Amino acid sequence: MWRWLSHYSKEIKMNNYIFEPVTKKQAISMCNDNRIKHINLTIKNCTKELKDGFSVKFVNKLLTNNNNTKISISLDRIFSEDEIEYVKKLLEEINLEKVQYVFYSDLAIHEILQERNYQNKLVYDAYTYLTNYMDVNAYLTFNENVVVSNQISVQEIENLLNNVNKPVIIHGFGKSVIFYSKRKLMKNYFKYRRFLKNPYKKSYYLQEEYRDGYYHIYENKFGTSIYEKDYYYLFSELEKFNNVDEVMIHSADLKAKEYNAIVEAYLTNDENKLKAFKYEVGKGIMSATSILLKDGKQNE
C-alpha cells in the first residue's frame, strides 16, 4: 500500500496538475495542449479574486467543443441571501454533466448541487480551512474531494496527507488571499479621506509599518481582498507527499504570458524556470511561520 502511494505522488509531477487559464485564448490553447489534463475556470461574478472570470456562454462552448481536457469550474466567493436565486439559475445554465468538478467555499453551492444530485462534482476549497486531517476527513464525507489549506507549513501538509482517508487536492503555486471581507473597505476609506479615486482599480498596494513588502489590495462589488506579497510554490516537495490526487497551479495576479512561464516550468519539471520567474517566488508560510511584534521584531 505505501509503495503504491509513493509511486502515485511522484507521478503528480508529470500528469496531475490543475491549471487556471487567465484569458479565453489561453483556455482554448490549454484544451488543445495534450500535456494538460485538467483546467479550472473561474465563473464571472462568482469570484473574489483579481480575475474577472469567464462567462457561462464561453464555459459551455468550451465544454461542448472539448474532448481531451477535464474542465472544472470555480465559484470561490461567499454569497449573500439575496443572491441564492441568481446562483441557482447560473448553475442551471451551465452544462454540469460535462464539468469535472465544482470548486466552492460557500456551503450554499453544496446544497444547490446536492438537490440536483451532483454530489460527485463537489470540491470544497477554502484557503484558511482544512488545516488538519480531521477537518479534511470530515469534509470528505460530503464532498467528492477537498483542497487542503495553503496556510500551513510543508511539514504540516505532509503530516496531514499521511492521515487522510483518500487522496486529496493541494495548492502547488499561487498568491494567497491573506484577508477577505465582504465590506467595501477601499470605497469607504476613499470616502472618509475624500479621495476622488476609483476603488475598483487593480493597482493599489498596502505596505506594513515594519516590513518592506507590498501587498496587493483589490476590491470589487463583492468585497475586498489582500494578497500576500510573493508567490508561494511547491516543487521538489511533491515527490515525498502521499495521498495527493491533484495539484492546483493558480494564476491569480498574473497576466496570461506570465502564467505561461509557470505552466511550462511544471510541465517540463524544471524548478529553475520557477526560480528565474520575474516576480519573487518562495515558500512563504509553508517554510516557517512568524509573528510580527509591535517593536518590529519577529518570532520564528
C-alpha positions in Angstrom: 0.0 0.0 0.0 2.7 2.5 1.0 4.8 1.7 -2.1 1.8 2.4 -4.3 1.1 5.7 -2.6 4.7 6.8 -3.0 4.7 6.0 -6.7 1.3 7.8 -7.1 2.7 11.0 -5.6 5.7 11.1 -7.8 3.5 10.8 -10.9 1.9 14.0 -9.8 4.8 16.0 -11.2 4.0 14.8 -14.8 0.3 14.4 -15.1 -1.9 15.7 -12.3 -1.8 19.4 -12.3 -4.9 21.6 -12.5 -4.2 24.8 -14.4 -6.2 28.1 -14.3 -6.2 29.9 -17.6 -6.3 33.7 -17.5 -7.9 34.5 -20.8 -10.3 32.8 -23.3 -7.4 32.4 -25.7 -5.3 30.7 -23.1 -8.2 28.4 -22.1 -8.7 27.3 -25.7 -4.9 26.8 -26.1 -4.7 24.6 -22.9 -7.6 22.4 -24.2 -5.6 21.8 -27.3 -2.3 21.0 -25.5 -2.1 17.3 -25.0 0.2 17.8 -22.0 -2.5 19.5 -20.0 -5.1 17.1 -18.4 -7.2 19.4 -16.3 -8.1 23.2 -16.2 -10.3 25.2 -13.8 -12.4 28.1 -15.0 -13.4 30.9 -12.6 -17.0 31.9 -13.2 -17.8 35.6 -13.8 -19.4 37.4 -10.9 -18.6 34.4 -8.7 -15.1 35.1 -7.6 -13.4 37.3 -5.0 -10.1 37.2 -6.9 -8.4 39.7 -9.3 -9.5 37.7 -12.2 -12.8 38.7 -13.9 -13.9 35.2 -14.6 -15.4 33.5 -17.6 -19.0 33.9 -18.9 -21.4 30.9 -18.8 -21.7 31.2 -22.5 -17.9 30.7 -23.0 -17.7 27.9 -20.5 -20.5 26.0 -22.2 -18.9 26.5 -25.6 -15.6 25.1 -24.3 -17.3 22.2 -22.6 -19.1 21.3 -25.9 -16.0 21.6 -28.1 -13.5 20.0 -25.8 -12.8 16.2 -26.0 -9.4 15.8 -24.3 -9.1 18.0 -21.2 -11.0 17.8 -17.9 -12.8 21.1 -17.3 -13.8 22.2 -13.8 -15.4 25.5 -12.6 -14.8 27.6 -9.6 -17.3 29.7 -7.6 -15.0 30.8 -4.7 -16.7 33.7 -3.0 -19.3 33.9 -0.3 -22.9 34.7 -1.5 -25.5 36.7 0.3 -29.1 35.7 0.9 -30.5 37.7 -2.0 -28.0 36.1 -4.4 -29.1 32.5 -3.9 -31.7 32.5 -6.7 -29.1 34.1 -9.0 -26.6 31.3 -8.2 -29.3 28.6 -8.7 -30.1 30.0 -12.2 -26.5 30.3 -13.1 -25.7 26.7 -12.2 -28.8 25.6 -14.2 -27.4 27.3 -17.3 -24.0 25.5 -17.0 -23.7 22.1 -18.7 -22.7 20.4 -15.4 -22.8 16.9 -17.0 -19.6 17.8 -18.8 -18.0 19.6 -15.8 -15.4 17.6 -13.9 -15.6 19.4 -10.5 -17.2 22.5 -9.0 -14.8 24.2 -6.6 -16.6 26.1 -3.9 -16.3 27.7 -0.5 -19.9 28.7 0.3 -22.0 25.8 1.5 -25.0 27.1 -0.4 -23.3 25.8 -3.5 -23.1 22.4 -1.9 -26.8 22.4 -1.0 -27.9 23.6 -4.5 -25.9 20.9 -6.3 -26.9 18.2 -3.8 -30.5 18.9 -4.6 -29.7 18.3 -8.2 -27.8 15.1 -7.5 -24.4 16.5 -8.4 -22.6 15.5 -5.2 -19.9 13.8 -7.3 -18.9 17.2 -8.7 -18.3 19.0 -5.3 -14.9 20.0 -4.2 -14.6 22.1 -1.0 -11.9 24.8 -1.3 -11.5 27.4 1.4 -7.9 28.7 1.8 -7.9 29.1 5.5 -9.9 26.0 6.3 -8.9 22.3 6.3 -5.6 22.7 8.2 -5.7 19.3 9.9 -6.5 15.7 8.8 -9.7 15.5 10.9 -11.0 18.6 9.2 -10.2 17.0 5.8 -11.7 13.7 6.6 -14.9 15.3 7.9 -15.4 17.3 4.7 -14.6 14.3 2.5 -17.7 12.6 3.9 -20.0 15.0 2.0 -17.8 16.1 -0.9 -16.1 14.3 -3.8 -12.9 15.9 -2.8 -11.4 18.8 -0.9 -8.4 21.2 -1.3 -6.0 21.3 1.7 -5.2 24.8 3.0 -2.1 26.6 1.8 -1.8 28.4 5.1 0.2 25.7 6.8 3.8 24.6 6.7 5.2 21.9 4.4 5.7 19.6 7.4 2.1 20.1 8.5 0.9 19.4 4.9 3.0 16.2 4.8 1.7 15.0 8.2 -1.9 15.8 7.2 -1.6 13.9 4.0 -0.3 10.8 5.8 -3.6 10.6 7.8 -6.3 11.4 5.2 -8.8 8.8 4.2 -8.3 9.3 0.4 -6.1 11.2 -2.0 -6.9 15.0 -1.9 -6.0 18.1 -3.8 -3.3 20.6 -2.7 -2.1 24.0 -3.7 1.2 24.0 -5.7 1.6 27.6 -6.8 -0.1 30.9 -6.4 -0.5 34.1 -4.4 -2.6 33.6 -1.2 -5.5 35.7 -0.3 -4.5 36.6 3.3 -7.5 38.7 4.1 -11.0 38.9 2.7 -14.0 40.9 3.7 -17.4 41.4 2.0 -17.3 45.0 3.1 -16.2 47.7 0.6 -13.2 48.8 2.6 -11.4 50.7 -0.1 -14.6 52.6 -1.1 -15.3 53.5 2.5 -11.7 54.6 3.1 -11.6 56.8 0.0 -14.9 58.3 1.0 -13.6 59.0 4.5 -10.4 60.5 3.2 -12.2 62.3 0.4 -10.1 60.7 -2.3 -11.6 61.1 -5.7 -10.3 57.8 -6.9 -11.8 54.6 -8.3 -11.7 52.0 -5.5 -12.0 49.2 -8.0 -8.7 49.7 -9.8 -6.3 46.8 -9.7 -3.2 48.9 -9.0 -3.4 49.5 -5.2 -0.9 48.1 -2.7 -0.5 48.2 1.1 2.8 48.4 3.0 3.1 47.3 6.6 4.8 49.6 9.1 7.7 47.2 9.9 8.0 45.3 6.6 9.3 46.4 3.1 7.0 44.2 1.0 3.9 45.5 -0.8 0.6 43.6 -0.6 -1.8 43.8 -3.4 -5.3 45.0 -2.2 -8.2 44.6 -4.6 -11.8 45.4 -4.2 -14.8 44.6 -6.5 -18.5 44.8 -5.9 -18.3 41.6 -3.9 -15.8 42.7 -1.3 -12.1 43.4 -0.5 -9.1 41.0 -0.8 -5.5 41.4 0.3 -2.9 39.1 -1.3 0.5 38.1 0.2 3.4 39.9 -1.3 5.2 36.9 -3.0 4.1 33.8 -4.9 4.4 30.5 -3.0 5.3 27.3 -4.7 5.9 23.6 -4.0 8.0 21.6 -6.4 10.5 19.0 -5.2 8.4 18.6 -2.1 5.7 17.0 -4.2 7.8 13.8 -4.6 7.6 13.0 -0.9 3.9 13.6 -0.4 1.5 10.7 -0.1 -2.3 10.8 -0.9 -2.2 13.7 -3.4 -4.8 13.4 -6.1 -4.0 16.6 -8.0 -2.1 19.9 -7.6 -3.6 23.3 -8.2 -1.4 25.8 -10.1 -3.1 29.2 -9.6 -2.9 32.2 -11.9 -4.1 35.0 -9.6 -2.4 38.4 -10.1 -0.7 37.2 -13.3 -1.1 38.0 -17.0 -1.5 35.2 -19.4 2.1 35.4 -20.7 3.5 35.4 -17.2 1.3 32.4 -16.3 2.5 30.5 -19.4 6.0 30.6 -17.9 4.7 29.0 -14.7 2.8 26.3 -16.6 5.9 25.4 -18.7 8.0 25.1 -15.5 5.7 22.5 -14.1 5.1 20.7 -17.4 8.8 20.4 -18.1 9.6 19.6 -14.4 12.1 22.5 -14.3 12.3 24.2 -10.9 15.0 26.6 -12.2 12.4 28.2 -14.5 10.3 29.0 -11.5 13.3 30.4 -9.6 14.0 32.6 -12.7 10.5 34.0 -12.7 10.3 37.8 -13.0 8.4 38.1 -9.6 9.6 36.8 -6.2 8.7 33.2 -5.5 9.3 31.3 -2.3 7.8 29.0 0.3 6.2 31.8 2.4 4.4 30.4 5.4 4.9 26.9 4.1 8.5 27.0 5.2 8.2 28.9 8.5 5.6 30.8 10.5 6.4 34.2 12.1 4.6 36.6 14.3 5.3 40.3 13.8 5.6 42.1 17.1 4.9 45.7 17.9 8.6 46.6 18.2 9.2 45.3 14.7 10.9 42.1 15.8 9.8 38.7 14.6 9.3 35.4 16.4 10.3 32.5 14.2 
